[in-house]
Amino acid sequence: MLTRPLSIFGAWEITPVQHRDARGVFLEWYRADRLSSAIDDTFVLAQANISVSAAGVVRGIHYTDVPPGQAKYVTCVQGRVLDVVVDLRVGSPTFGRCEVVPLDDVERRAVYISEGLGHGFCALTENATITYLCSSAYDPAHEREVHPLDPRLEIPWPLASPQLSARDARAISLTDALSAGLLPVAAKCRNGLPTETGRIRRTDDA
């Protein structure tokens, strides 16, 4: 398993080693010990989700209030998607930056997304199936979104007019979310700011 930090601090790309023979393929798509070593933190698994999307669907950009915060470990088990990470953490040196990672059922890469980061994806094939491991359980009171087509985010979506949910279509812009005080603060997020030791401790850590 190869772990590579992305340009947004607190996000990593994970490429598993695949073992193939005449029977098929075997791989370790998640290893808690190796992920913890890479991120210098512990990912606590609280919930696992599956999302199936038609080609041309865009989901996101979603994030969770901090606290409580929610980190995610995302991979594509069927089809192909363009996965997107957006830094929504106020005070982060990469605030507003996005990075895209192709995920598919061939390379079987995964993306780890620290709390405070926004996440979304575009389904490039029919029945594109994503699995999410989440560090906290879903709580609608703390779930928020930024409009995926906001020009300020400069996300290179491969479609001019993607299919959005009603929730995502009515989402506000990054500028409006910032003005309303709805975005996470980097200093309150795990892996929110780069330091000599790799991460900053959240202000409510013991």
Secondary structure, 3 states (H helix, E strand, C coil): CEEEECCCCCEEEEECCEEEECCEEEECCCCHHHHHHHHCCCCCCCEEEEEEECCCEEEEEEEECCCCCCCEEEEEEECEEEEEEEECCECCCCCCCEEEEEEECCCCCEEEECCCEEEEEEECCCCEEEEEEECCCCCHHHEEEECCCCHHHCCCCCCCCCECCHHHHCCECHHHHHHCCCCCEHHHCCCCCCCCCCCCCCCCCC
